[in-house]
């Protein structure tokens, strides 16, 4: 499994307020980014996996919604998370 408990705790401790802060917007965006990167590499090997492609598109949409929310609430936090994760736009 690519997303173990330790990996999640590391993501949330790095981008959230702590390892148990799973509800913060930055933590959720970081988790979605990790999952999106994993699915993208999977789809490069399995081009005909349409269920995974659909899941990937839904995840990208959810991350985009969270990024729009963060941009509306606090532009500085938005800019820092974009820079940390290397998300363009």
C-alpha positions, 0 to 999 in steps of 0.5 A: 500500500502506497499510503500508510499511516506513517506517510499520512502522519508525515504529510499532515505534520509537514503541511498541517499544524500537527500529525493529528490535524487531518482537517486543515486545508493545507493538509488535505491539499498535500494529501490530495497532491500525494495521491494525485502523483501516485495515480498519475504514475500508475496511469503512465503504465496503465493507459486503459485504466479508465476507472483510475482516470475518473478517480484522478479527475475527481481528486484534481477537482476536489483539490482545485476546490480546496485551493480556491477556498484557501485563495479566497480565505487567505492568499498568503497561505495559498501562495505558500502551499502552492510553492511547497507542493510545486503545484502550478498556477 
